[in-house]
């Protein structure tokens, strides 16, 4: 591993059972808005981006603090578990699942607490003005 690669992953959160499964959480330095059609779902200057490598290199995901949501969502009877994030809950808008949230992530992923991530295939994400 080169010095650049090594330092780039210094702050990575790693799965204790699989060190090749890791994520890096970074602040998004610009305003982020999330839309479903023309409906604004979230507007944030406090978003974070998660870059994760696991079974594959996943697309980066933007997470929005719950306080920056502009609508209320309906809980979905579904949950999943990630060994480096914890239990995710899912929410819907108009009966369609649109996002997930880690209400109480495991301690190493505490920055994700009550941040919502939206399915990019079901929403439009605008970064910047």
N, CA, C and O of each residue as an XYZ file, in Angstrom:
516
protein
N       0.849     -1.178      0.000
C       0.000      0.000      0.000
C       0.894      1.241      0.000
O       1.850      1.309      0.772
N       0.604      2.196     -0.834
C       1.413      3.407     -0.891
C       1.094      4.315      0.282
O       0.086      4.126      0.963
N       1.947      5.300      0.521
C       1.717      6.245      1.618
C       0.419      7.007      1.405
O      -0.306      7.268      2.366
N       0.111      7.369      0.159
C      -1.133      8.096     -0.127
C      -2.338      7.226      0.204
O      -3.260      7.673      0.887
N      -2.334      5.992     -0.274
C      -3.444      5.085     -0.010
C      -3.570      4.826      1.477
O      -4.675      4.822      2.018
N      -2.459      4.612      2.134
C      -2.467      4.344      3.561
C      -3.070      5.518      4.331
O      -3.929      5.316      5.189
N      -2.630      6.744      4.034
C      -3.146      7.903      4.761
C      -4.595      8.201      4.406
O      -5.340      8.720      5.237
N      -5.003      7.880      3.184
C      -6.386      8.121      2.779
C      -7.356      7.271      3.595
O      -8.512      7.652      3.778
N      -6.895      6.131      4.080
C      -7.774      5.236      4.829
C      -7.464      5.220      6.323
O      -7.980      4.369      7.048
N      -6.638      6.138      6.788
C      -6.291      6.199      8.209
C      -7.517      6.333      9.103
O      -7.582      5.712     10.164
N      -8.474      7.129      8.690
C      -9.664      7.364      9.508
C     -10.803      6.400      9.177
O     -11.914      6.559      9.682
N     -10.536      5.413      8.342
C     -11.586      4.469      7.951
C     -12.098      3.693      9.156
O     -11.350      3.348     10.070
N     -13.383      3.436      9.124
C     -14.028      2.577     10.115
C     -14.015      1.176      9.520
O     -14.513      0.961      8.415
N     -13.450      0.233     10.247
C     -13.272     -1.119      9.704
C     -14.091     -2.146     10.479
O     -14.251     -2.059     11.696
N     -14.592     -3.102      9.744
C     -15.301     -4.236     10.320
C     -14.273     -5.075     11.079
O     -13.322     -5.569     10.474
N     -14.445     -5.246     12.396
C     -13.450     -6.008     13.165
C     -13.292     -7.453     12.687
O     -12.232     -8.051     12.867
N     -14.340     -8.018     12.079
C     -14.282     -9.398     11.597
C     -13.792     -9.504     10.157
O     -13.510    -10.600      9.674
N     -13.690     -8.352      9.461
C     -13.249     -8.345      8.068
C     -12.621     -6.986      7.765
O     -13.330     -6.077      7.333
N     -11.327     -6.820      7.975
C     -10.681     -5.514      7.792
C     -10.756     -4.980      6.359
O     -10.482     -3.802      6.130
N     -11.125     -5.833      5.387
C     -11.304     -5.362      4.016
C     -12.659     -4.677      3.822
O     -12.897     -4.068      2.780
N     -13.545     -4.771      4.811
C     -14.837     -4.069      4.781
C     -14.670     -2.798      5.602
O     -14.497     -2.854      6.819
N     -14.723     -1.649      4.927
C     -14.465     -0.389      5.615
C     -15.300      0.733      5.031
O     -15.851      0.625      3.936
N     -15.378      1.815      5.796
C     -16.055      3.014      5.297
C     -15.344      4.246      5.818
O     -14.708      4.229      6.872
N     -15.469      5.311      5.049
C     -14.944      6.615      5.418
C     -16.119      7.575      5.391
O     -16.898      7.583      4.439
N     -16.250      8.389      6.439
C     -17.323      9.379      6.537
C     -16.694     10.761      6.424
O     -15.756     11.089      7.151
N     -17.218     11.564      5.508
C     -16.692     12.915      5.300
C     -17.851     13.907      5.255
O     -18.953     13.572      4.822
N     -17.587     15.130      5.709
C     -18.573     16.196      5.586
C     -18.754     16.565      4.119
O     -17.794     16.549      3.349
N     -19.973     16.894      3.734
C     -20.235     17.424      2.396
C     -20.122     18.938      2.518
O     -20.871     19.540      3.288
N     -19.214     19.572      1.787
C     -18.954     20.998      1.982
C     -19.972     21.935      1.315
O     -19.830     23.156      1.387
N     -20.988     21.369      0.673
C     -21.973     22.205     -0.026
C     -23.384     21.836      0.398
O     -23.613     20.800      1.022
N     -24.308     22.685      0.054
C     -25.724     22.437      0.313
C     -26.184     21.222     -0.490
O     -25.785     21.035     -1.640
N     -27.031     20.400      0.132
C     -27.601     19.223     -0.521
C     -29.113     19.293     -0.393
O     -29.650     19.525      0.690
N     -29.792     19.090     -1.521
C     -31.256     19.007     -1.523
C     -31.665     17.683     -2.150
O     -31.068     17.223     -3.123
N     -32.697     17.084     -1.570
C     -33.211     15.806     -2.057
C     -34.666     16.029     -2.484
O     -35.462     16.603     -1.741
N     -34.994     15.568     -3.690
C     -36.342     15.718     -4.233
C     -36.902     14.365     -4.642
O     -36.160     13.466     -5.038
N     -38.219     14.232     -4.541
C     -38.979     13.153     -5.173
C     -39.889     13.875     -6.147
O     -40.848     14.524     -5.730
N     -39.605     13.774     -7.431
C     -40.306     14.611     -8.405
C     -39.985     16.061     -8.106
O     -38.814     16.438     -8.045
N     -41.019     16.888     -7.917
C     -40.815     18.298     -7.567
C     -40.910     18.553     -6.066
O     -40.774     19.694     -5.624
N     -41.140     17.510     -5.285
C     -41.310     17.650     -3.845
C     -39.967     17.625     -3.132
O     -39.206     16.666     -3.257
N     -39.680     18.689     -2.380
C     -38.440     18.769     -1.612
C     -38.564     17.896     -0.362
O     -39.450     18.112      0.465
N     -37.678     16.915     -0.228
C     -37.692     16.005      0.922
C     -36.720     16.435      2.011
O     -36.963     16.208      3.197
N     -35.617     17.059      1.602
C     -34.580     17.458      2.559
C     -33.753     18.590      1.964
O     -33.558     18.678      0.751
N     -33.273     19.456      2.857
C     -32.431     20.587      2.454
C     -31.404     20.767      3.567
O     -31.763     21.107      4.694
N     -30.125     20.539      3.256
C     -29.121     20.486      4.312
C     -27.800     21.141      3.917
O     -27.370     21.064      2.766
N     -27.175     21.779      4.883
C     -25.782     22.210      4.760
C     -24.926     21.420      5.753
O     -23.769     21.759      5.998
N     -25.518     20.357      6.321
C     -24.840     19.515      7.315
C     -24.803     18.050      6.910
O     -24.727     17.173      7.771
N     -24.855     17.776      5.621
C     -24.861     16.398      5.141
C     -23.475     15.773      5.292
O     -22.462     16.467      5.380
N     -23.466     14.459      5.319
C     -22.216     13.703      5.329
C     -22.248     12.688      4.189
O     -23.315     12.246      3.762
N     -21.072     12.333      3.710
C     -20.963     11.356      2.625
C     -20.236     10.130      3.166
O     -19.220     10.244      3.852
N     -20.773      8.964      2.846
C     -20.159      7.704      3.253
C     -19.634      6.998      2.016
O     -20.365      6.772      1.052
N     -18.356      6.653      2.061
C     -17.723      5.865      1.017
C     -17.393      4.525      1.648
O     -16.697      4.458      2.661
N     -17.900      3.451      1.039
C     -17.780      2.126      1.657
C     -17.236      1.107      0.665
O     -17.577      1.104     -0.517
N     -16.383      0.249      1.189
C     -15.857     -0.886      0.433
C     -16.211     -2.132      1.223
O     -15.876     -2.244      2.402
N     -16.878     -3.057      0.581
C     -17.257     -4.311      1.223
C     -17.106     -5.431      0.219
O     -15.998     -5.734     -0.224
N     -18.224     -6.048     -0.142
C     -18.197     -7.088     -1.175
C     -17.788     -6.485     -2.517
O     -17.322     -7.186     -3.415
N     -17.975     -5.160     -2.633
C     -17.603     -4.402     -3.817
C     -17.273     -2.981     -3.364
O     -17.344     -2.680     -2.172
N     -16.922     -2.126     -4.283
C     -16.784     -0.706     -3.965
C     -18.158     -0.092     -4.234
O     -18.609     -0.042     -5.378
N     -18.812      0.369     -3.181
C     -20.161      0.899     -3.308
C     -20.127      2.362     -3.747
O     -19.160      3.075     -3.481
N     -21.184      2.798     -4.417
C     -21.304      4.209     -4.757
C     -21.365      5.021     -3.465
O     -21.971      4.573     -2.492
N     -20.753      6.203     -3.433
C     -20.852      7.057     -2.240
C     -22.320      7.385     -1.951
O     -23.131      7.529     -2.866
N     -22.640      7.500     -0.663
C     -24.013      7.772     -0.228
C     -24.019      9.022      0.634
O     -23.195      9.169      1.537
N     -24.951      9.921      0.352
C     -25.124     11.131      1.157
C     -26.171     10.861      2.229
O     -27.242     10.324      1.948
N     -25.847     11.241      3.458
C     -26.759     11.105      4.593
C     -27.130     12.508      5.078
O     -26.269     13.375      5.225
N     -28.418     12.712      5.321
C     -28.969     14.008      5.727
C     -29.450     13.917      7.176
O     -30.149     12.965      7.523
N     -29.096     14.882      8.032
C     -29.607     14.854      9.412
C     -31.136     14.944      9.438
O     -31.748     15.645      8.632
N     -31.721     14.230     10.368
C     -33.188     14.221     10.495
C     -33.751     15.636     10.623
O     -34.842     15.911     10.123
N     -33.027     16.526     11.282
C     -33.504     17.905     11.469
C     -33.618     18.673     10.155
O     -34.269     19.717     10.112
N     -32.998     18.176      9.081
C     -33.049     18.850      7.784
C     -34.060     18.241      6.818
O     -34.110     18.630      5.651
N     -34.857     17.299      7.286
C     -35.938     16.750      6.460
C     -37.069     17.772      6.399
O     -37.321     18.484      7.371
N     -37.738     17.842      5.273
C     -38.826     18.812      5.114
C     -40.203     18.165      5.191
O     -41.216     18.864      5.200
N     -40.248     16.835      5.247
C     -41.504     16.086      5.323
C     -41.397     15.001      6.384
O     -40.305     14.653      6.836
N     -42.543     14.479      6.768
C     -42.574     13.290      7.628
C     -42.716     12.070      6.729
O     -43.434     12.098      5.729
N     -42.033     11.020      7.095
C     -42.071      9.789      6.322
C     -42.749      8.698      7.125
O     -42.810      8.764      8.352
N     -43.257      7.697      6.432
C     -43.931      6.573      7.062
C     -42.939      5.442      7.272
O     -42.262      5.039      6.326
N     -42.834      4.915      8.498
C     -41.937      3.777      8.719
C     -42.371      2.566      7.886
O     -43.563      2.339      7.675
N     -41.397      1.806      7.422
C     -41.635      0.571      6.664
C     -41.261     -0.586      7.580
O     -40.292     -0.494      8.334
N     -42.017     -1.669      7.519
C     -41.734     -2.845      8.354
C     -40.584     -3.634      7.734
O     -40.774     -4.728      7.203
N     -39.396     -3.056      7.814
C     -38.201     -3.676      7.234
C     -36.991     -3.173      8.003
O     -36.938     -2.010      8.402
N     -36.035     -4.042      8.207
C     -34.757     -3.608      8.779
C     -33.658     -4.490      8.207
O     -33.895     -5.626      7.796
N     -32.460     -3.941      8.193
C     -31.287     -4.688      7.750
C     -30.155     -4.403      8.729
O     -30.229     -3.460      9.518
N     -29.121     -5.214      8.675
C     -27.984     -5.040      9.568
C     -26.700     -4.930      8.760
O     -26.478     -5.694      7.820
N     -25.865     -3.983      9.131
C     -24.525     -3.819      8.558
C     -23.530     -3.934      9.708
O     -23.714     -3.279     10.734
N     -22.481     -4.746      9.570
C     -21.543     -4.926     10.680
C     -20.715     -3.694     11.031
O     -20.093     -3.667     12.093
N     -20.685     -2.668     10.169
C     -19.943     -1.456     10.534
C     -20.852     -0.258     10.771
O     -20.377      0.825     11.112
N     -22.183     -0.451     10.588
C     -23.120      0.643     10.840
C     -24.185      0.268     11.873
O     -24.568      1.099     12.696
N     -24.651     -0.942     11.836
C     -25.698     -1.375     12.762
C     -26.992     -1.652     12.035
O     -26.996     -2.007     10.856
N     -28.108     -1.483     12.761
C     -29.433     -1.773     12.219
C     -30.013     -0.561     11.504
O     -30.072      0.535     12.062
N     -30.439     -0.771     10.272
C     -31.083      0.281      9.493
C     -32.586      0.070      9.487
O     -33.070     -1.058      9.383
N     -33.316      1.169      9.601
C     -34.768      1.178      9.444
C     -35.065      1.876      8.129
O     -34.247      2.650      7.631
N     -36.225      1.605      7.571
C     -36.589      2.163      6.271
C     -37.850      2.990      6.377
O     -38.686      2.752      7.248
N     -37.989      3.974      5.479
C     -39.158      4.851      5.478
C     -39.682      5.008      4.057
O     -38.968      4.808      3.075
N     -40.965      5.375      3.990
C     -41.637      5.512      2.697
C     -42.290      6.880      2.585
O     -42.556      7.559      3.577
N     -42.534      7.251      1.353
C     -43.295      8.455      1.017
C     -44.368      8.010      0.037
O     -44.061      7.471     -1.026
N     -45.621      8.234      0.393
C     -46.713      7.829     -0.484
C     -46.735      6.338     -0.751
O     -47.129      5.911     -1.836
N     -46.318      5.540      0.220
C     -46.338      4.091      0.084
C     -45.107      3.495     -0.590
O     -44.998      2.272     -0.682
N     -44.172      4.330     -1.066
C     -42.967      3.819     -1.719
C     -41.742      4.062     -0.834
O     -41.494      5.183     -0.388
N     -40.987      2.998     -0.591
C     -39.764      3.115      0.209
C     -38.795      4.061     -0.502
O     -38.480      3.874     -1.677
N     -38.327      5.082      0.230
C     -37.434      6.073     -0.384
C     -36.115      6.260      0.359
O     -35.173      6.818     -0.203
N     -36.026      5.807      1.612
C     -34.820      6.111      2.389
C     -34.627      5.103      3.512
O     -35.512      4.309      3.832
N     -33.431      5.166      4.096
C     -33.136      4.374      5.278
C     -32.405      5.250      6.282
O     -31.865      6.302      5.940
N     -32.400      4.791      7.533
C     -31.793      5.569      8.614
C     -31.227      4.622      9.661
O     -31.790      3.560      9.929
N     -30.112      5.022     10.245
C     -29.522      4.313     11.385
C     -29.851      5.157     12.615
O     -29.104      6.073     12.959
N     -30.957      4.851     13.270
C     -31.376      5.630     14.448
C     -30.365      5.502     15.581
O     -30.033      6.488     16.240
N     -29.878      4.287     15.805
C     -28.904      4.026     16.866
C     -27.789      3.149     16.309
O     -27.740      1.954     16.598
N     -26.887      3.738     15.506
C     -25.825      2.924     14.908
C     -24.874      2.395     15.976
O     -24.869      2.870     17.111
N     -24.077      1.411     15.599
C     -23.067      0.928     16.535
C     -22.063      2.055     16.786
O     -21.937      2.971     15.973
N     -21.365      1.987     17.892
C     -20.571      3.127     18.364
C     -19.568      3.647     17.343
O     -19.377      4.859     17.249
N     -18.926      2.780     16.580
C     -17.910      3.281     15.649
C     -18.515      4.073     14.489
O     -17.793      4.767     13.773
N     -19.828      3.974     14.300
C     -20.501      4.718     13.235
C     -21.456      5.768     13.806
O     -22.444      6.127     13.165
N     -21.164      6.252     14.993
C     -22.085      7.164     15.691
C     -22.424      8.430     14.896
O     -23.483      9.017     15.118
N     -21.563      8.861     13.986
C     -21.856     10.059     13.174
C     -23.088      9.868     12.300
O     -23.693     10.850     11.868
N     -23.468      8.631     12.035
C     -24.629      8.353     11.191
C     -25.950      8.430     11.955
O     -27.015      8.345     11.343
N     -25.904      8.586     13.254
C     -27.122      8.558     14.071
C     -28.159      9.545     13.544
O     -27.883     10.734     13.387
N     -29.351      9.030     13.276
C     -30.503      9.813     12.821
C     -30.225     10.617     11.551
O     -30.769     11.707     11.368
N     -29.385     10.079     10.687
C     -29.147     10.644      9.352
C     -29.827      9.731      8.334
O     -29.728      8.507      8.420
N     -30.511     10.333      7.379
C     -31.275      9.595      6.379
C     -30.523      9.551      5.059
O     -29.958     10.554      4.622
N     -30.520      8.388      4.430
C     -29.952      8.208      3.098
C     -31.098      7.855      2.156
O     -31.954      7.039      2.497
N     -31.117      8.457      0.990
C     -32.219      8.294      0.044
C     -31.777      7.476     -1.164
O     -30.669      7.643     -1.674
N     -32.670      6.584     -1.615
C     -32.370      5.771     -2.788
C     -32.194      6.691     -3.994
O     -33.121      7.421     -4.343
N     -31.026      6.674     -4.639
C     -30.801      7.558     -5.785
C     -31.677      7.227     -6.994
O     -31.887      8.085     -7.851
N     -32.189      6.002     -7.077
C     -33.070      5.646     -8.182
C     -34.496      6.134     -7.991
O     -35.295      6.125     -8.927
N     -34.813      6.566     -6.761
C     -36.179      7.019     -6.459
C     -36.239      8.511     -6.136
O     -37.322      9.078     -5.986
N     -35.074      9.139     -6.032
C     -35.014     10.554     -5.682
C     -33.985     11.246     -6.566
O     -33.206     10.602     -7.268
N     -34.003     12.558     -6.514
C     -33.009     13.373     -7.223
C     -32.216     14.122     -6.169
O     -32.790     14.819     -5.333
N     -30.912     13.982     -6.206
C     -30.043     14.633     -5.226
C     -29.288     15.766     -5.915
O     -28.606     15.562     -6.919
N     -29.426     16.965     -5.351
C     -28.768     18.142     -5.900
C     -27.728     18.601     -4.900
O     -28.051     18.918     -3.755
N     -26.474     18.635     -5.337
C     -25.388     19.072     -4.474
C     -24.870     20.402     -4.995
O     -24.507     20.518     -6.166
N     -24.838     21.398     -4.130
C     -24.422     22.751     -4.515
C     -25.634     23.613     -4.796
O     -26.766     23.130     -4.792
N     -25.394     24.881     -5.039
C     -26.489     25.826     -5.297
C     -26.980     25.610     -6.685
O     -27.904     26.294     -7.127
